[in-house]
């Protein structure tokens, strides 16, 4: 069964044949501008939930974990997401306030990786985020926390049919 499954996996296509072309020489100086362009491209291509990303955290014991979340905002405070402070990711961020985000848009063969320190935003911002959730029902949730990741590295990755995938990395200072 293992060999058959391996062959089945190898037979699956990796990427669509009509991938966009990305030339890092044309990339803007500000990585958030490029992210927003790629996000709009994903929307236009009909990518479902283009604001979804995998968030990776590491707990006190050094064991990584990841899960899917939704990007809430992107502004001067950072790349924002939310969760209960009492959840596994909330506890891990309390123990080790570093994380990595990974956006993946398979129809375009694109990924964006974002790494950096994470901070808790204000109780007011967190309460507003909770209140704006479709299923919030109007009640308060004092455990709800809005976080902001301040990137120290952002990498844009564009797949290529010839396997010469293109990477463009921004190294930033968190501040």
N, C-alpha and C positions, 0 to 999 in steps of 0.2 A: 504494500500500500504506500509506503514512503516513496519509493521510486516513481510510482505512477503519479503521485501527487506532485512530486518535484517536476516531472515532465509536463504536467498540466499547468503548473505555475509558469514554467519557462515558455509555454506556448501562448500565453496571454500577451496581448499587445501592451507595450509600455505607455505610449503616448499617441495622440492623434497624428495623422500625417500632415495636417495643415497647421503647424505651430507658428505663432508669431516669431518674428526675428527681433532680437534685442542686441543693440550695440552699446556697451557701457560708455563709449566715448560721447554718446548723446545724452547720458543720464544727467539729471539736474544735480546741483550741489546739495540740495536739501533732500534727504531720503524720504521725508514724509510726502513731498510732492510726487515722487516716483511711486510710492505706495498708493496714493490716492488715484494716480493714473491707472495703475494695474488693477486696483479695486474697481474702477469704472469699467475697465476692459472686461473684468470678470462678470460684472452685472450685465453688460451688453452681450456677452457670450452665453448668458443664461445659466451661469454657475449657481447652483442652489446654495443658499447661505454663505455668500462670499465673506461675510463678517465673522464666520466661525474659524476658530484656530485651536490648535493643541497647546495647552499650557503645561510645561514641565517644571516641577519643583523637586526639591530634595529635602527630606526630613533630617532630624538630628542624627539618626543612625547612618546617614549617607546613602540611603536607598532612594533612587529617583522614582517619580510617578508622574503620569501625565493624564490629562482629560481634555475634553472639548469644551470650549467656552465661546462666548460672543463678545466681540469688541464693542465697548460701550461708547467710547469717544477717543479722540486723538487730538491733544492740544498741548500747550506749553507744560502742563503738569506731567504728561506722559501718555502712554498707550493704556487705556483704562478698561478694566474688567471688574466683575464683582462676584462675591461669594459670601457665604456665612463664615465668620471667623472660627466657628466651631467645626467646620468641615475639615476633611483631611488636608485639602490644599490650604485652607485658612490656618490650620495648626502648623503646617510645614512652612508657610510664609512667615509665621510668627517666630519659628525656630531659625530659619535661614531665609532672609528676605531677598532672595535672588531667584530669577525665573527666566525661562526661555519660551517664546511664542513661536509657533510655526503655522503659517497660512499656506494652504495648498489648493491650487485651482487646477485640477487635472485636465479640464478641457483645453486649457491654455498651456499646459506643461510648465506651470510656474509655481514657485515657492518663495515665501519671504520669511526669513528667520530673524527674530528680534530678541536680543539678550541684554539683561541688565538688572540693576537693583530695583526692588519693589517697595513702595511706601503706601501706607494707608492714607486715604484722603479723608476729609473732615466728616464728622457725624452728620452734618447737614447735607453734604453731597451724597453720602451713603443713603440717608433717609429719602432724599429726592429720587435717587435711582430705584430704591425699593418701591416707592409710590408709583413710579412710571412703568413698572412691570405689568404686563397685561393681566396676570393672575394675582396681583397683590391684594385685591379686595378692599383696599382702603385702610387696613390695619398696619400698625407699625411692626418692624422687625429689628429690635436693637442689636441682633447678632449680624445683621447684614452689613457688609463692608465693601466700599468701592476702593479699588486699588489702582495705582498707576505704576507702570514699568517705565523707567527712564533708560532708554537704550544706551549701551556702550558699544554695541555692534549691531548692524543691520545688514543682512546679506540677501540680495535678490538673485534668484536662480531661474534660468530659462532653459528648458529642455530643448534639444536639437535632434532631429531625425538621424543625423550622422553621428550621434553620441558625443559630439564636441559641445557639451552643455556649457552655458555661459554663466559665470558667477561674477557678481559685482558687490563688493563689500564696502560698507561705510564703517569706519571706526570713529566713535564719538566719545566725548567725556560726559559722564552723568553729572548733572549739577542742577 
